[in-house]
Amino acid sequence: MNSFNHPPDLNVEPSQGPSESQKLFRRHPGDNIELHLLQDVKTFGLAGKVWDSTYALDLYLCLPPNHLAFDPPCPIPSYLFHHDARPQNHSPHYTILELGSGTGYLGITLASRLVPPFTLILTDLPDVLPLLNRNVSNNTHANTDHIVVEPLGWGNSVHSECINSKYKIDLVIASDLVYFPELFDPLIKTLLEICSEETVVVFGYKVRAQWKEETFWEQVGRFFDLKAVRVDTKAQMDLDNTIREEITRVEERARENVVEESEAGFRIFGEEDGIFIFIGRKRAKEKYKKGVDDTFATILLLQIDLL
């Protein structure tokens, strides 16, 4: 078993679901799909549970937007969602790859609300693939026939080349991958190998040890142009008064930590839970930055105090 998935001081429990604030916002068609998902921390360590930012990414990667207006919006084409379902004979095929899929929660949930033509590639270390395959097999009702499972160890160019030989990646999704500084360089190496300049990358990230994790964002920002996803929950539709009042309370609690209001009522999505979603594209090689990128530090300074 991989030592990073089984650190000596491992003390984590299976997830009990999204935070209270995220539960208030779960209003999309995929919420009606009941997943049969196994979490197994004992066997698979850190890869065996659903992590916090996964739920935030799940909210972001859905259409129609209902009461949540995101900036930038969900990058997945609208024709792939059930609400826009109709014959798609001439629609381009869309390929999504998830890094460090673990249990497969995010990818399986996303597949459940999409319609062809798409392929969703779940990836992780070879010793995690049994868990992934088991959860895909247990959720055939959730459109998992469009899911493939592939090995992809970070920094493993053989794995990257195998994937590139079979797929053209349109979107990369990744949640809560920023743990160990020793893995930052291999993770960035893999991102650079599997992404073209047309590939959109979406990261979900929960702040845990900012002083260590900030170095990842400083480095990845050299190669990828990143923006933090913001949300305007004032754009609400079809919510009863109780939900409206609860959302208002959540927003008020979040504003206690906001240094400066964003324009047009937008705020950083997930800030009440210490979560960020970043979306970006790889820079052209001649536009790689020579020094560290300060995007993350600037967001922390101007938008939210998490210390």
Secondary structure in CASP SS format (residue, H / E / C, confidence):
PFRMAT SS
TARGET T0000
AUTHOR 0000-0000-0000
METHOD secondary structure of the structure
MODEL  1
M C 1.00
N C 1.00
S C 1.00
F C 1.00
N C 1.00
H C 1.00
P C 1.00
P C 1.00
D C 1.00
L C 1.00
N C 1.00
V C 1.00
E C 1.00
P C 1.00
S C 1.00
Q C 1.00
G C 1.00
P C 1.00
S C 1.00
E H 1.00
S H 1.00
Q H 1.00
K H 1.00
L H 1.00
F C 1.00
R C 1.00
R C 1.00
H C 1.00
P H 1.00
G H 1.00
D H 1.00
N H 1.00
I C 1.00
E C 1.00
L C 1.00
H C 1.00
L C 1.00
L C 1.00
Q C 1.00
D C 1.00
V H 1.00
K H 1.00
T H 1.00
F H 1.00
G H 1.00
L H 1.00
A H 1.00
G H 1.00
K C 1.00
V C 1.00
W C 1.00
D H 1.00
S H 1.00
T H 1.00
Y H 1.00
A H 1.00
L H 1.00
D H 1.00
L H 1.00
Y H 1.00
L C 1.00
C C 1.00
L C 1.00
P C 1.00
P C 1.00
N C 1.00
H C 1.00
L C 1.00
A E 1.00
F E 1.00
D E 1.00
P C 1.00
P C 1.00
C C 1.00
P C 1.00
I C 1.00
P C 1.00
S H 1.00
Y H 1.00
L H 1.00
F E 1.00
H H 1.00
H H 1.00
D H 1.00
A C 1.00
R C 1.00
P C 1.00
Q C 1.00
N C 1.00
H C 1.00
S C 1.00
P C 1.00
H C 1.00
Y E 1.00
T E 1.00
I E 1.00
L E 1.00
E E 1.00
L E 1.00
G C 1.00
S C 1.00
G C 1.00
T C 1.00
G C 1.00
Y H 1.00
L H 1.00
G H 1.00
I H 1.00
T H 1.00
L H 1.00
A H 1.00
S H 1.00
R C 1.00
L E 1.00
V C 1.00
P C 1.00
P C 1.00
F E 1.00
T E 1.00
L E 1.00
I E 1.00
L E 1.00
T E 1.00
D E 1.00
L C 1.00
P H 1.00
D H 1.00
V H 1.00
L H 1.00
P H 1.00
L H 1.00
L H 1.00
N H 1.00
R H 1.00
N H 1.00
V H 1.00
S H 1.00
N C 1.00
N C 1.00
T H 1.00
H H 1.00
A H 1.00
N C 1.00
T H 1.00
D H 1.00
H H 1.00
I E 1.00
V E 1.00
V E 1.00
E E 1.00
P E 1.00
L C 1.00
G C 1.00
W C 1.00
G C 1.00
N C 1.00
S H 1.00
V H 1.00
H H 1.00
S H 1.00
E H 1.00
C H 1.00
I H 1.00
N H 1.00
S H 1.00
K H 1.00
Y C 1.00
K C 1.00
I C 1.00
D C 1.00
L E 1.00
V E 1.00
I E 1.00
A E 1.00
S E 1.00
D C 1.00
L C 1.00
V C 1.00
Y C 1.00
F C 1.00
P H 1.00
E H 1.00
L H 1.00
F H 1.00
D H 1.00
P H 1.00
L H 1.00
I H 1.00
K H 1.00
T H 1.00
L H 1.00
L H 1.00
E H 1.00
I H 1.00
C C 1.00
S C 1.00
E C 1.00
E C 1.00
T C 1.00
V E 1.00
V E 1.00
V E 1.00
F E 1.00
G E 1.00
Y E 1.00
K E 1.00
V C 1.00
R C 1.00
A C 1.00
Q H 1.00
W H 1.00
K H 1.00
E H 1.00
E H 1.00
T H 1.00
F H 1.00
W H 1.00
E H 1.00
Q H 1.00
V H 1.00
G H 1.00
R H 1.00
F H 1.00
F E 1.00
D E 1.00
L E 1.00
K E 1.00
A E 1.00
V C 1.00
R E 1.00
V E 1.00
D E 1.00
T C 1.00
K C 1.00
A C 1.00
Q C 1.00
M C 1.00
D C 1.00
L C 1.00
D C 1.00
N H 1.00
T H 1.00
I H 1.00
R H 1.00
E H 1.00
E H 1.00
I H 1.00
T H 1.00
R H 1.00
V H 1.00
E H 1.00
E H 1.00
R H 1.00
A H 1.00
R H 1.00
E C 1.00
N C 1.00
V E 1.00
V C 1.00
E C 1.00
E C 1.00
S C 1.00
E H 1.00
A H 1.00
G H 1.00
F C 1.00
R E 1.00
I E 1.00
F C 1.00
G C 1.00
E H 1.00
E H 1.00
D H 1.00
G C 1.00
I E 1.00
F E 1.00
I E 1.00
F E 1.00
I E 1.00
G E 1.00
R E 1.00
K E 1.00
R C 1.00
A C 1.00
K H 1.00
E H 1.00
K H 1.00
Y C 1.00
K C 1.00
K C 1.00
G C 1.00
V C 1.00
D C 1.00
D C 1.00
T H 1.00
F H 1.00
A H 1.00
T H 1.00
I H 1.00
L H 1.00
L H 1.00
L H 1.00
Q H 1.00
I E 1.00
D C 1.00
L C 1.00
L C 1.00
END
